[in-house]
Amino acid sequence: MSQFFYSSIDWSRLWYASIHAAAQNILRAPDWRTALNAQAVAQGLCNQRGLPLTFVPQESLPEDTAYEAFIGAAGCVPTRENLHDFFNAMVWLSFPRIKRALNALQAAQIAVAGVGKSRGPARDAATLFDENAALLVVGDAQSGRALVDALRTHQWHDAFIGQRASFGSEAQVWLFGHALMEKLVSPYKAITAHTWVVLAPPEFFTLDAVSGRGWIDAAVAQKLERHALSTADFTPLPVLGVPGWWLGQDAAFYADASVFRPQRQR
C-alpha cells in the first residue's frame, strides 16, 4: 500500500480541523513515515518517562507486550499503513500531552492488572477517550453550562437549534478520537462521539487555532492526571449534528430519533 491510502480524506470537512495543521507537512512529504518521525523530533514529543516518541512499524511490537505498555516503556508507537493508525499519529502530533496522559494511565493499569480478558473501568474509559472522544469546549458561564445540560439530557432541538448561536463564539467541538476520525472519512448520520466537556474562560474563544489547541491540550491533560477517569464522564454527541458540520440541519434533521435519541428513563 502506498502513501495514497490517505487520499480519501476530505480535509475541507470541519471535523478534521483539530488535526489539519499537523497533517500538512506529512501530506506533502514523499515518505509519510519519515516525515512523521521528523515532525515528532521537531516537536520534542516524548512519553511519560521522557523517552523520545518514535512511530515504528507494527512488527516492532514484541509478541508478549501490550501496545500501550510498549509505548510507555520504550516510547515506540506501532503504526501501520492504514487510516486508523495515520489518524492516531496525527492526534499525537496535535494533542501530545493528552495522548501522553492517556498512555500513562493505560500503561499503569496494565502494570497492575495485566492485560486480561477485560480492561477494567479505568482502561475502558481511557480507550473510549483515545478512540472516540470529541472535546466540547464551552464557556465557563451559565450559557455554556446550559448547552452542556441540554446535550446531557438529549434536548437536541434546544442544543442545536435553540442554542445554535453559541457554537463558535461560546462553544467549540474538537475531535480527538482517531477511530472516530476514521469513521468520518465516509460520514453517515449515526456516527456518535463520546464527548468530554472542557470548561474554558472567555479569553479562550479569542485565541487562534494554534493557541486554542495548545490550551486544550494542557487543560485536558492536567485534568486527566488528577481525575479518576470513568465512562460516566462522557455524553453522546451525534457528530453530524454539530451546527455547520452537515447540510440540511433543520428541525426534521434533529427529530430523527434513530440518531438523536431521547434520554433513557431510569
N, C-alpha and C positions, 0 to 999 in steps of 0.2 A: 504494500500500500504506500502511495506517495503522500507528500505533504498536502496534496489536494483533497485529502479526506475532510478537511475543514472548509472546503469551498462552498458547502451547503449552508453555512451560517450567514444569515442576513443581518449584517451589522447595523442596518438602519433601524432595527427593532429597538424600542426604548428599553426593553428589559435587559439588553446587553450593555447598557451604559455603564454599569458598575465595573466592567472588565475591559471596556473598549480601549481605553488608553494603554493598558498593559499589553493588549494583543497586537498593537500596531507594529512594533518592531519585530515581533515574531512572525507576523503575516508577510512582512516584506523580505524576510531573510530567505536565502537559498536553502538553508537547512534549519528547520524549526527547532530541533533538539539542541543544536549548538547555540542558537540564538537564545533559547530558553535558559540555558545554564549561564550564558554570558550576562543575561539580564539579572539572574539570581545573584551573581557575583557583584554586579554593579550596584544592586540594592542592598548588598550585605545580608542577604537572607540567611537565617540560621534556625536550628531547632531549639528546644527549651534548654538543652545542655550547652548551647553556644557553638555547636558544630555547624560549619557551613552547609547550607542546604544544596543538594545536588539531585537533579532529575535523572534517574538511571533507568535502563531497560528493565522490563518486568523480570527477566531471567536473573537479575542480580539479587532478587529476594530469596533468601535461603528457604528451603522447603519446610523447615521446622520453626520458622519465625513468622509471627503475625505482622501484617502490613504496618499497622500503627506502631508496633513495638520497634520495627526496623527503622522507621523514621525517627523515633525517639532516641534510639541507641546509636544510630550511625549517621543521621542527617540525610539519608538517601530516600528519595521518593520514587518508588517503582512507577514508571509511566509508560503505558502502552500507546501505540499509534492509533488512537481512536478518539472520538469526540468526548467521551466520558472523562478520560484522563487529561485530554487537552484542556477542557474547562476547569478541571481540578487544578492544573498548573496555573491557569490564568487567575484563579482565585488566590492561590499562594502569592502571586506577584501583586495582586490588588489589595488583599487583606492579610498580610503576613502575620500580624500579631494575633488576630483571631484564630487563624489556622494553627499557629504555634500553641495557643492556649487550649484549643480543642485536642490537638495531638497529645499534649502533656496530660490532659485528663484521661484520654483513651489509653495511653501507654501506662499510666499509673494504675488504672483499673485492671489492665491485663497483668501487670506485675503482681498484683494482689490476688486476683481470682483466676488467672489464666484465661484462655480463650473460651473453652466450654461450648455447650450447645446453645446457650443463650447469653446475651451480652450483659444482662443486668440493667437496672433502670438508668444508671448514670451513663453507661456506654450507649444504651438505646437513644437517650436524649442527645448525646453528642453526635451520634451517627445521623439522626434526623436533622440536626443543625447543619452538619457538614454536607449532607446530600441534598437537602430540600428546603433550606431556610430562605426566607425573604426578611430583610431588615426594614421594619416600618419605623421611620424616624418621624416623630411628631413633636410639636412644641410642648414644653412642659408648662401647660396652661390649661384652663378649663376647656377651651375649644379642642385642643389636642386630645385630652382625656375623653371628651365626648365622642370623638371619632373612634378611639380605641374601644370604648364601651359599645358603640354601635356594631363594630366588627365582631367583638367577642360574643355579643348576643344575637348575631346573624341578622341584624337590621340592615339588610343590604341596600334597600332603597334609600334609607336615611344616610348611610355611609357614603354611597357612591353617587347619589343624585342630590340629596338634601345638603350634603357637606362637600360637594364636588369642588367648590372653590377653594377648599383647604389644601387640596393636592397641589404641590409645588411651592406655595407660599408658607404653609404650616405643616405639611406632611409630605414625605418622600418615601418611595419604595426602592430599595437597593437589593437586587438579587445577590445571594451568596451561594446557595447550594448548587454544586456542579451537576448533579443528576437532574435537578430542576431545569438548569440551562440546556442540558442535552434534550430533554423532552420538548422544549420550546423551539428547537430547530424546526420541528414540524408541529406548529401550535394547534391545539384544539381546546375547546371551551372549558372542559372539565379539569384542566391542569390546575392543581391546588398546592399552594406553598404552606409550609409550617412557618408562621410568622412570629418573629421575635420583636417586641416593641422596644424602641430606644427613645427615651425622653431627652429632648435637646433644648438648649437655651435659644432665645430668639436670634442670637447672632449666627447660629448655625446656618440659617436659611439665607444669609447674605454671603456665604462662602462660595468660592468657585469649586468646581468638581474635584480638583486635586486636594484642596484643603478639606473639603467636606468628607471625602473618602478617608483621609488621614484621621480626621476627628472621630469618625465612626469606628475605624479600626482600633484606635486607642481606647475609646469609651467601652466598646463591647468586650474587648479583651480583658480590660480591668474588671469588668463585672463578672466575666466567666471565671476569672482567677479567684474570686471571693464568694461566688454564688454556687450553691448546690444545684446543678442543672437537673431539670426534670421535664418529662414530656408535657406536664401540666403548664409549662411556661409558654407553650405555643398556642396560637389561634389560627384557624384555617383562613386562607385568603385565595379565592379563585383568581389567578393571576391576570387573566384577560379582562377581569372586571375593574382593574386599576384604571381610573379615568385617563383617557388619551392613549391607552395601550392597545385598543382594538376598535374596529369600526362598529357602528350601529349600537352604541351603548345607551339605548333608550330604556324606558320603563319596562317594556316587554322583555328586553335582553336580561334584565336583572330579576324578572319574575320567573325565570326558568328554574323551578325548584329542584330539577335533577342536578343542577350545578350549584345554585345559590340556595342551599338547603336551609330550612328552618332549624332553629336550635332544638336539640333533643330535650324532651321534657323528662325530668328525673322523678 
